[in-house]
Amino acid sequence: METTSINEVPINTTTGLPFKNIVNLTGACYEHVTVYTPGIWNSEYGESILEHAFYRFSVQLLLMFFLSHSMHFFLKYLHMPRITSEIMTGILLGPSGFEKWFPNEAKLVFPASPNQILAALSKIGYVLFAFLAGVKMDPSLVQQSGKKSVFMGILIFIFPFTMVHTITMSFRPEFRPSNQLSIGIYKGVGIVLGAITTSQFVGVSHLLNQLRITNSQLGHLALASTLVSELLRFAYSSLLGYMEAMLFIARRAGVQAIIFSMMLVAFIVVVLRGLVLWSIRNTPQDRPMKEIYITFVVGMILTLASVGDTVGMYYLFGPFLLGLVIPAGSPLATSLIAKVETPAAGIFAPIMVVFCSTSLDLEKFLRNYAKVLPFRISLIGYFLKLGFTFVVALGFELPVRDAAAYTLIVNVKGILEIGVLLSFGNLGSRQLDSTSAIFLIFILASIAPPIIRLLYDPSKQYIGYKRKCLQYAPDNAPLHILACAHRQDDAVAVIKFLEFSNPTRQSPLTVYGLGLEELISSSTPLLVNHQLGQKKSTTKARPRSHNILDVFNYFESQFGNNKLATVHTFTAISYLKQMHEDICSLAFHKAASLIVLPFHNKWNGRGHMVCGNEDLRHLNLNVLNRAPCSVAILVDRRMAMGLSSMFVTSAVYRVTVLFVGGSDDREALALAMRMAGSPRVHLTVVQFTVDVQDETVVDRWEAMLDAEALRVVKLEMPTNSNIKLVEERVRDGSDTSCIVREMGGNVDLVVVGRRHDTGCQALSGLAQWMEVPELGPLGDVLASQDFTAAASVLVIQQQIMKASHSSILN
């Protein structure tokens, strides 16, 4: 019968990681300590309350979180990730800081014997983190990504596999049986080099979310390619691992491990997946999952980790596979992430990072740097991987700066690499081969985000080099409008506006209806084109955004038969803080002249304002600052009649334009004049003027452009009796505000510009009282509670050209 020593663990040549021992024996003994302290006043003479496990554990947590959060408060302004502060906290609490300066106190707070509580919590956190990684990972992204992503993912998988396999083979003990040093080097190199040179999908997703570039073109490419690499590595390492287990451990034990592991995988894929899908089907739409389902899944996470470890499988594979079989974006995935992510990512993962970092002795490492071959080999291997990835990116025609940013993104290091060291490295004995890797991860994780920010700015691709606005749109070309909606009410409001936008055969209307849906239960943002038959979910539940798309499709059915309007529907599933990238990207690639956004505040059926969403407000601000075309914010102040208002057609639609002057007012006037081409639209242009001697600042060029825009209106008035021009003389902003508030209920839509000259006398004093700056001074008055008319408001900002973008973004 074949036998093997417990201490000589063979290495998986695919990942560079050792196989999990089928039998895990240890001879370590631990000192018996009481859990609770009798109190500071009841302690015996010479006894410290830190000798009691519970109190000591509380102090450990207090020190860990206080130091890490305090350092991150300052380091975040340098764009450092949170893991930088956590590793620094571990170094300060370890032999390089607390243990060196206060040795007696350190022995009480962090005793020399293994801390089983922190070690157990770290392992639990790593298991939950792996499960969440599987839940957020959407394997269908591989099918949706292009050939470029697939080929790049295959290449960045093959290179580290080949490198780790080649280097570890040269240190195999069976090749040098008399050299005991090669055994230690073989283990250290395999662990550290394998962790440092592989690309992790979860780490990439976390970095992109931190940098808020998940929805950028480079972010989509990085996510798709690393997902391909991750799935290949997972499949190949599992297959090769069992083959080498039979060769280097024991044939019988290897066969047993393969059989039991296959049974466990079949149980997850067939039984547990069936239960998951059954629970999703039995949950009504827009209703939360039952607590029993959540509790069952969490219990299965820990059970699969224990059973997998018992049968010889890597203990993370079971929870990770369970996460994969849960459909991304499903109600179950959303509920699990909402309940599990906070303790896993906010408590257990930081504990793991700090706990592992306490084993690093910087002074010892620097003194013995020349002897730490795994560190030096892994550092060289990392730079070789960087160079190879950069060449691959250039080969697929990425610009140099984008290729450099992509290289750093897909090679980011963080929590998962530290988890590998926790699982396989000898951190407890503080051997430099393992602890030095903590320092390497600390360096690589800290410098990557600031450099990526310098290299890549996705907003630059939207800078306006060409006019894409309504004022300069030709009269004999299609008009492209991107209409966004968070809810069905938003879609109903925007199609009421589009209904009177006067599409003609000479200038038909092309509408891109975009349903906006927040990404919660996945790491993969999606922009779904429904014209291509794409589906956004594997579940049978009707997605919420489909109600929005039905409204846009109804609009096309009303005008599409006459070839006056064409509607293309999309769904953007993304984080709210990054959703502006999807909106701007779609507008850029579809050459839209106008983006219509819903206002974040809503009005009820009685005309009273209800609370809004600040995240949606920030989304609108981001679009206003980065859009490649003109932007309009639609404030729906109609007395809401619900979905039925979509089927009510008015014989007359009364539009009022408030004109003070400036590019945005001219854009608003251009839109209104286009609408006035419809016989059902009655347009009133209200021009606010002041005496010339009262005007403090006069831009003669802007004044000439304003006069030309008004001249067009006057030329149209004799041939179109539905257009009126009213001049209102005012002294200051208070007069203007009074006139606006006195507008009666005989208006359906008020169109205003957003930005005006700061020296404009007609608006003086209004800017100081604005509550919603993104609407401008007039829009803020129209959206306030003092404006009681039931008219909707459209606030327009003309396209920001190249010269203005840098000043806004900087």
Secondary structure, 3 states (H helix, E strand, C coil): CCCCCCCCCCECCCCCCECCCCCCCCCCCCCCCCCCCCCCCCCCCCCCHHHCHHHHHHHHHHHHHHHHHHHHHHHHHHCCCHHHHHHHHHHHHCCCCHHHHCHHHHHHHCCCCCCHHHHHHHHHHHHHHHHHHHHHCCCHHHHHCCHHHHHHHHHHHHHHHHHHHHHHHHCCCCCCCCCHHHHHHHHHHHHHHHHHHCCCHHHHHHHHHHHCCCCCHHHHHHHHHHHHHHHHHHHHHHHHHHHHHHHHCCHHHHHHHHHHHHHHHHHHHHHHHHHHHHHHHCCCCCCCCCHHHHHHHHHHHHHHHHHHHHCCCCCCHHHHHHHHHCCCCCHHHHHHHHHHHHHHHHHHHHHHHHHHHCCCCHHHHHHCHHHCHHHHHHHHHHHHHHHHHHHHHHHCCCCHHHHHHHHHHHCCCCHHHHHHHHHHCCCCCCCHHHHHHHHHHHHHHHHHHHHHHHHCCHHHHHCECCCCCCCCCCCCCCEEEEEEECCHHHHHHHHHHHHCCCCCCCCCEEEEEEEEEECCCCCCCEEEEHHHCCCCCCCCCCCCHHHHHHHHHHHHHHHHHHCCEEEEEEEEEECHHHHHHHHHHHHHHCCCCEEEEECCCEECCCCCEECCCHHHHHHHHHHHHHCCCEEEEEECCCCCCHHHHHHCCCCCEEEEEEECCCHHHHHHHHHHHHHCCCCCEEEEEEEEECCHHHCCCCCHHHHHHHHHHHHHHHHHCCCCCCEEEEEEECCCHHHHHHHHHCCCCCCCEEEEECCCCCCCHHHCCCHHHCCCHHHHHHHHHHCCCCCCCCCEEEEEECCCEHHHHHHHHC
